[in-house]
Amino acid sequence: FDLAIGNFPAAPKRHVSRTLYQERFVGIVRRSHPKLDRRGRMSLSAFVATPHALVSLRGDPHGLVDEALAQRGLKRRVALTVAHFLALPFVVAASDMVGLLAQRAALRLSESAGVTMFKPPLDLPSWDVQILAHEQRAEEPTIAWLANAISAA
């Protein structure tokens, strides 16, 4: 590959990465969801009690949120897993489920999907979105140009 874009906590041997931006999760629910308060927030107890939809490539109903909840002695109920983040807002918009999505994706999809975003009621770590390239190709003019164009965008 020429370039890869994603989260690479440890770049593979002989590859270099450059951080594009830092990303974080936001909660999404259908518009006028009964568990959001007047200020557009959801309490931790309501968050845990509400069925969740989760993005999981393998269908595994356990993720980062479950680890954060477990540290507080809490557990959520994952009612549905979807294989791609693009499906999540549309599923959530047609139900009373709650989902978590990368903020930039949620910003782009919230209007067309009919969902409202909210700050999750627990601290979740952010992550870096990076460009990854093989060290031998990273400085080639065309690869460097593409990486810079992506960074600028």
C-alpha positions in Angstrom: 0.0 0.0 0.0 1.1 3.6 -0.5 -0.7 5.1 2.5 -3.0 3.8 5.2 -5.3 6.0 7.3 -6.4 4.8 10.7 -5.3 4.3 14.3 -1.9 2.6 14.6 -0.9 2.5 18.3 2.4 1.0 17.3 3.6 1.5 13.8 4.7 -1.8 12.2 8.5 -2.3 11.7 9.8 -0.1 8.8 6.8 2.0 8.7 6.3 5.7 9.8 3.2 7.3 10.9 2.0 11.0 11.1 -0.9 12.1 13.3 -3.7 13.8 11.4 -5.9 14.6 14.3 -7.2 13.4 17.6 -10.7 11.8 17.7 -13.2 11.0 20.5 -16.5 9.3 20.9 -19.8 11.1 21.1 -23.2 9.5 22.0 -26.0 9.5 19.5 -29.7 8.9 19.9 -32.8 9.6 17.8 -34.1 13.1 17.9 -36.4 13.7 20.9 -35.1 10.6 22.7 -36.8 10.3 26.1 -33.6 9.7 28.1 -32.0 13.1 27.1 -32.6 15.8 29.6 -33.6 19.4 28.6 -30.0 20.3 28.2 -29.3 17.5 25.8 -27.4 15.3 28.3 -27.9 11.7 29.4 -27.2 10.6 33.0 -24.9 7.6 33.5 -27.8 5.6 35.0 -29.9 6.3 31.9 -27.0 5.5 29.6 -26.5 2.1 31.2 -30.2 1.3 31.3 -30.8 2.1 27.6 -30.1 -0.7 25.1 -27.0 0.0 23.0 -26.1 -0.5 19.4 -22.4 -1.1 18.8 -20.1 -1.1 15.8 -18.1 -4.3 15.7 -16.5 -5.8 12.7 -16.6 -9.3 14.3 -19.9 -9.0 16.1 -18.2 -8.9 19.5 -20.5 -7.1 21.9 -17.7 -5.9 24.2 -15.7 -2.8 23.6 -13.9 0.2 25.1 -17.1 1.5 26.7 -17.6 -1.8 28.5 -14.1 -1.6 30.0 -14.8 2.0 31.2 -18.1 0.9 32.7 -16.6 -2.2 34.4 -14.1 0.1 36.2 -17.2 1.6 37.9 -18.8 -1.7 38.5 -21.4 -1.1 35.8 -22.5 -3.0 32.7 -24.5 -2.0 29.6 -26.8 -4.2 27.4 -25.7 -4.4 23.8 -28.9 -5.1 21.9 -27.4 -5.0 18.4 -24.0 -5.0 16.7 -23.5 -3.5 13.2 -20.5 -4.2 11.1 -19.8 -0.6 9.9 -20.0 2.8 11.5 -22.1 4.3 8.6 -25.0 2.0 9.6 -25.1 3.0 13.2 -26.8 6.4 13.0 -29.6 5.1 10.8 -30.2 2.2 13.2 -30.2 4.4 16.2 -32.5 7.0 14.5 -35.2 4.3 14.0 -35.1 3.0 17.6 -34.7 4.0 21.3 -31.1 2.6 21.3 -28.0 4.6 22.1 -24.8 4.4 20.2 -21.3 5.8 20.3 -19.6 7.1 17.2 -16.4 9.0 16.3 -17.2 12.7 16.6 -16.3 13.7 13.1 -18.4 10.9 11.6 -21.3 11.8 13.9 -21.1 15.5 12.8 -21.3 14.5 9.1 -24.1 11.9 9.6 -26.3 13.4 12.3 -28.4 15.6 10.1 -29.1 13.1 7.3 -29.7 10.2 9.8 -31.9 12.2 12.2 -29.8 11.7 15.3 -28.8 14.0 18.1 -25.3 14.0 19.6 -24.5 14.2 23.3 -21.4 14.0 25.5 -21.0 10.5 26.9 -21.6 10.5 30.7 -18.3 8.8 31.4 -14.7 9.5 30.5 -13.5 7.7 27.4 -10.0 7.9 25.9 -9.4 9.7 22.7 -7.3 8.3 19.9 -5.1 9.5 17.1 -6.0 9.1 13.5 -2.8 8.8 11.5 -1.3 8.3 8.1 1.0 5.2 7.8 3.6 4.6 5.1 6.5 2.4 4.6 9.7 4.2 5.5 11.3 3.5 2.1 8.3 5.1 0.3 7.3 7.9 2.7 9.7 10.5 1.2 8.9 9.7 -2.4 7.6 12.9 -4.0 4.2 11.5 -5.0 3.6 9.8 -1.6 4.8 12.9 0.3 2.5 15.1 -1.8 -0.5 12.8 -1.2 0.2 12.6 2.6 0.5 16.4 2.7 -2.8 16.9 0.7 -4.6 14.5 3.1 -3.1 16.4 6.1 -4.2 19.7 4.7 -7.7 18.5 4.1 
